[in-house]
Amino acid sequence: MSVPHAIPHHPAAPEIRAGHLSRTTHRGDRAVATTGLAALAVGQAHTGNLAAAEQSALRARDAAAPLHDFLRIGTAAWGPARILALRGRSDEAETILGELQQVIDEASTAPCVPGWSATRAQPALWRGAATEALRWCERERHAFTPDLLLTHTAALRLAGDAPAARLRLEQAEASPTLAAMPQLRSVALAERAHLTTPEDPTAAATLHRDALRIRLRHGLVLGCIDSLEALAAPAGTPERVGLLLGAADRARRDTGYFAARPPLPDEPVFAMALDRCRALTLDRAAERALGSATCEPTPNHAAFRSRSRAARWTGARPGSPSTPTPDPRPPTSTPTTTHPANRPSTAKVSGRCVTYLSSLATWPAPTVRPPSR
């Protein structure tokens, strides 16, 4: 279930994958098509295209319908359920999950559906039902991949058990595959920031900005929205809070992302700032949140369209030659990251292998591959 998190962002990648998967379905390779379409749906969701993600998830469910395989059917069930939950349709998501849960409960022998319990926990977290999410996470017996460990971390944190949440987070950070998964690296940084907030709000804000840099660089639209909203709490002034929440609110409306939507301040002092900052695109708001205009936004989504398509991929400005212009500003000596999860290296990946395998001895050592470019 970690496959979608490892897919690097490229503007044409979803269309290329969709074409390949259509041919796979026509050839009758339904099992491969089911997994691929579910991964495509989650990838499209992360980059903000929730309407296309829902269609891909429904295609995955159709491909899996004739199969008698709990793994594939489970994958096909959590795909549309997760997308529907992200769009705020939690009742429909629970209906889909509940149908398969009934089949699992009635099976003569307990089927292996890796990650099913922790996957059921994620919509519960988005609804704010931390206790329910925690119960689902604690039922997981088959898979301890980084995405599931991070879900458990969030459930423990929201349930008030910070020490246990830190232990789970350390297990996730020790995963040797985390370095190749920008989405999960940003989630790990955000969870570390949430756990750090009570003791050191300044360090927590730095971690949130580190997560935002990763998300902005890889076009993770929904993650950028989460980061802006997380940075709003320590922002201070009404103008700053309005900047972050106003831009995030506009992006939520543009994408249809309504899961875990925080309430907007209704005091008059925030109203003007919120209205004014809803005119900002997501990448411009993120640049201001980072205190810089030197970020490298590379997504292919309407929420980021403050530059032309060519400019986004070549560095050129609209109306200028296609050759990128060197940045005249002197390089800064300030590091762009502060947490080990955001600074992968070969030595650290090797060290993580040892730590991860010692804590989860039942799992085989995964193959570590550098992210494709």
Secondary structure, DSSP 8 states (H G I E B T S, - for coil): --GGGG----TTHHHHHHHHHHHHHHTT-HHHHHHHHHHHHHHHHHTT-HHHHHHHHHHHHHHHTT---HHHHHHHHHHHHHHHHHTT-HHHHHHHHHHHHHHHHH-SS----TTHHHHHHHHHHHTT-HHHHHHHHHT--S---HHHHHHHHHHHHHTT-HHHHHHHHHHHHT-TTGGG-HHHHHHHHHHHHHHHTTT-HHHHHHHHHHHHHHHHHTT-HHHHHHHHHHHHTT--SHHHHHHHHHHHHHHHHHHT--TT------SHHHHHHHHHHTTS-HHHHHHHHTT-S-------SGGGTTS-HHHHHH---TTS-SS-----S----S-S--SGGGS--HHHHHHHHHHHHHHSTTS----------
